[in-house]
């Protein structure tokens, strides 16, 4: 009888050593960690710029129209919007400064601080909830207060702020769901690649059976049948 072991690696299961070395070198470059997933980074950066402009212009608009009759709520809401815009701006400046100084070597910290990292959705969600809270307070004060021109302006401002905050919160929720689905797909793809590599490295055993063994097996089968009869 002849027994042979044949190892057949699947196509694409094994990679050239130079390719693996190049990939490891690229993964060790800290500068490249900041630019991973550029589409997500660009999306979060554009959203941050839009927030800074919207909150800043809204806050300055309320502060510029402050009068002695309606100075309290305009001053409070305008200051809050300007502070929220400043917080988003400081986060972007902090990320850029840390990236330029290259003072963070932890991959987990970079994934949090970079544009499009985990800190951006959390910050936008917090800003959205704060804007929604301001709108809710304005609507509540406008409904229980005396009816007048200032109450109508307060109600309109509250509705606008509440709609903007709700939109930001829903946008962050949708973004988080899409990011989770994409991350799950990447994990499944990596698991399939690992499974293909494991199966490609396993040996495929091929057994060849001689004619004598076949005849012997037939005789054993016929004798067993005879004994049963």
C-alpha positions as CSV (number, residue, x, y, z in Angstrom):
1,X,0.0,0.0,0.0
2,X,1.1,3.5,-0.7
3,X,0.4,6.4,1.7
4,X,1.2,9.9,0.5
5,X,0.7,13.3,2.3
6,X,0.3,16.2,-0.1
7,X,0.2,19.8,1.2
8,X,-1.8,22.1,-1.0
9,X,-1.9,25.7,0.1
10,X,-4.9,27.6,-1.2
11,X,-4.3,30.5,-3.6
12,X,-3.8,33.8,-1.7
13,X,-3.5,32.0,1.6
14,X,0.3,32.5,1.8
15,X,1.9,35.8,1.0
16,X,5.3,36.7,-0.1
17,X,7.6,37.5,2.8
18,X,8.5,40.9,1.3
19,X,4.7,41.8,1.3
20,X,4.4,40.9,4.9
21,X,7.5,42.9,5.8
22,X,6.2,45.9,4.0
23,X,2.8,45.6,5.7
24,X,4.4,45.4,9.1
25,X,6.6,48.4,8.4
26,X,3.6,50.4,7.4
27,X,1.7,49.4,10.5
28,X,4.6,50.5,12.7
29,X,4.6,54.0,11.2
30,X,2.8,56.2,13.8
31,X,2.3,59.0,11.2
32,X,0.1,56.7,9.1
33,X,-2.2,55.9,11.9
34,X,-3.7,59.4,11.8
35,X,-4.6,59.0,8.1
36,X,-6.3,55.7,8.3
37,X,-9.9,55.7,6.9
38,X,-9.7,59.1,5.2
39,X,-13.4,59.1,4.2
40,X,-14.5,58.9,7.8
41,X,-12.0,61.6,8.8
42,X,-13.2,63.9,6.1
43,X,-16.8,63.4,7.0
44,X,-16.2,64.2,10.7
45,X,-14.0,67.1,9.8
46,X,-16.7,68.6,7.6
47,X,-19.3,68.0,10.3
48,X,-17.2,69.7,12.9
49,X,-16.6,72.8,10.6
50,X,-20.3,73.0,9.9
51,X,-21.0,72.8,13.7
52,X,-18.5,75.5,14.4
53,X,-19.9,77.9,11.8
54,X,-23.6,77.2,12.7
55,X,-23.1,77.5,16.5
56,X,-20.8,80.4,16.2
57,X,-23.1,82.4,13.8
58,X,-26.2,81.5,15.9
59,X,-24.5,82.6,19.1
60,X,-23.2,85.8,17.7
61,X,-26.6,86.5,16.1
62,X,-28.3,86.1,19.5
63,X,-25.7,88.2,21.3
64,X,-25.8,91.0,18.7
65,X,-29.6,91.3,19.0
66,X,-29.6,91.4,22.8
67,X,-31.7,94.3,24.2
68,X,-32.6,95.5,27.6
69,X,-36.1,93.9,27.3
70,X,-34.9,90.5,26.0
71,X,-31.4,90.4,27.2
72,X,-31.4,87.5,29.6
73,X,-32.4,84.6,27.4
74,X,-30.6,85.9,24.4
75,X,-27.4,86.4,26.4
76,X,-27.6,83.0,28.0
77,X,-28.4,81.0,24.9
78,X,-25.9,83.0,22.7
79,X,-23.1,82.5,25.2
80,X,-23.9,78.8,25.4
81,X,-23.8,78.4,21.6
82,X,-20.5,80.2,21.4
83,X,-19.0,78.0,24.1
84,X,-20.1,74.9,22.3
85,X,-18.6,76.1,19.1
86,X,-15.4,76.9,20.9
87,X,-15.3,73.3,22.4
88,X,-15.6,71.8,18.9
89,X,-12.9,74.1,17.6
90,X,-10.6,73.3,20.5
91,X,-11.0,69.6,19.8
92,X,-10.0,70.0,16.2
93,X,-7.0,72.2,17.1
94,X,-5.9,69.8,19.8
95,X,-6.0,66.8,17.4
96,X,-4.0,68.8,14.8
97,X,-1.4,69.9,17.4
98,X,-0.9,66.4,18.8
99,X,-0.5,65.0,15.3
100,X,2.1,67.7,14.4
101,X,4.1,67.2,17.5
102,X,3.8,63.4,17.3
103,X,3.8,63.1,21.0
104,X,1.2,60.3,21.3
105,X,2.5,56.8,20.4
106,X,-0.5,54.7,21.5
107,X,-2.6,53.4,18.7
108,X,-5.7,53.4,21.0
109,X,-5.2,57.1,21.9
110,X,-4.7,58.0,18.3
111,X,-7.9,56.3,17.3
112,X,-9.7,58.4,19.9
113,X,-8.1,61.8,19.1
114,X,-7.8,61.7,15.3
115,X,-10.4,63.3,13.1
116,X,-13.1,60.6,12.6
117,X,-12.1,58.8,15.8
118,X,-14.3,57.9,18.7
119,X,-14.1,61.3,20.3
120,X,-15.8,63.1,17.5
121,X,-19.1,61.3,17.6
122,X,-19.2,61.6,21.4
123,X,-18.5,65.4,21.2
124,X,-21.1,66.0,18.5
125,X,-23.6,64.0,20.5
126,X,-22.9,66.0,23.6
127,X,-23.2,69.3,21.6
128,X,-26.5,68.1,20.1
129,X,-27.9,67.2,23.5
130,X,-26.9,70.6,24.9
131,X,-28.5,72.4,22.0
132,X,-31.7,70.3,22.4
133,X,-31.7,71.2,26.1
134,X,-31.4,74.9,25.4
135,X,-34.3,74.6,22.9
136,X,-36.5,72.7,25.4
137,X,-35.9,75.3,28.1
138,X,-36.7,78.2,25.7
139,X,-40.0,76.4,24.6
140,X,-40.9,75.8,28.2
141,X,-40.3,79.4,29.3
142,X,-42.1,80.7,26.2
143,X,-45.2,78.6,26.9
144,X,-45.5,79.5,30.6
145,X,-44.6,83.1,30.2
146,X,-46.7,86.1,29.1
147,X,-47.7,86.2,25.4
148,X,-45.9,88.8,23.5
149,X,-43.4,89.5,20.7
150,X,-40.5,88.4,22.8
151,X,-42.3,85.1,23.7
152,X,-42.9,84.3,20.0
153,X,-39.2,84.9,19.2
154,X,-38.2,82.7,22.2
155,X,-40.6,80.0,21.0
156,X,-39.2,80.1,17.4
157,X,-35.6,80.1,18.7
158,X,-36.5,77.1,21.0
159,X,-38.0,75.2,18.1
160,X,-35.0,75.8,15.9
161,X,-32.6,74.8,18.5
162,X,-34.5,71.7,19.5
163,X,-34.8,70.6,15.8
164,X,-31.0,71.2,15.3
165,X,-30.1,69.2,18.4
166,X,-32.4,66.4,17.5
167,X,-30.9,66.3,14.0
168,X,-27.4,66.1,15.4
169,X,-28.3,63.3,17.8
170,X,-30.0,61.3,15.1
171,X,-27.0,61.9,12.7
172,X,-24.6,60.6,15.3
173,X,-26.9,57.6,16.0
174,X,-27.0,56.7,12.3
175,X,-23.2,57.2,11.9
176,X,-22.6,54.9,14.9
177,X,-24.9,52.2,13.4
178,X,-23.1,52.4,10.0
179,X,-19.7,52.3,11.7
180,X,-20.7,49.2,13.7
181,X,-21.9,47.4,10.6
182,X,-18.7,48.2,8.7
183,X,-16.6,47.1,11.7
184,X,-18.5,43.8,11.8
185,X,-18.0,43.2,8.1
186,X,-14.3,43.8,8.5
187,X,-14.1,41.4,11.4
188,X,-15.9,38.7,9.4
189,X,-13.7,39.3,6.4
190,X,-10.6,38.9,8.6
191,X,-12.0,35.7,10.1
192,X,-12.6,34.3,6.7
193,X,-9.0,35.1,5.6
194,X,-7.6,33.5,8.8
195,X,-9.8,30.4,8.2
196,X,-8.5,30.2,4.6
197,X,-4.9,30.5,5.7
198,X,-5.4,27.7,8.3
199,X,-7.1,25.4,5.8
200,X,-4.5,26.2,3.2
201,X,-1.7,25.2,5.6
202,X,-3.2,21.9,6.5
203,X,-2.1,18.8,4.8
204,X,-4.4,16.9,2.5
205,X,-3.9,13.2,2.9
206,X,-4.4,11.1,-0.2
207,X,-4.5,7.4,0.3
208,X,-4.0,5.0,-2.6
209,X,-5.3,1.5,-2.2
210,X,-3.8,-1.4,-4.1
211,X,-5.7,-4.1,-5.9
212,X,-4.6,-6.7,-3.4
213,X,-6.2,-4.6,-0.6
214,X,-9.4,-4.3,-2.6
215,X,-9.6,-8.0,-3.1
216,X,-8.8,-8.7,0.5
217,X,-11.5,-6.3,1.6
218,X,-14.0,-8.0,-0.7
219,X,-13.1,-11.5,0.7
220,X,-13.5,-10.1,4.3
221,X,-16.9,-8.7,3.3
222,X,-18.1,-12.0,1.7
223,X,-16.9,-14.1,4.7
224,X,-18.7,-11.8,7.1
225,X,-21.9,-12.2,5.1
226,X,-21.4,-16.0,5.1
227,X,-21.0,-16.0,8.8
228,X,-24.1,-14.0,9.2
229,X,-26.1,-16.4,7.1
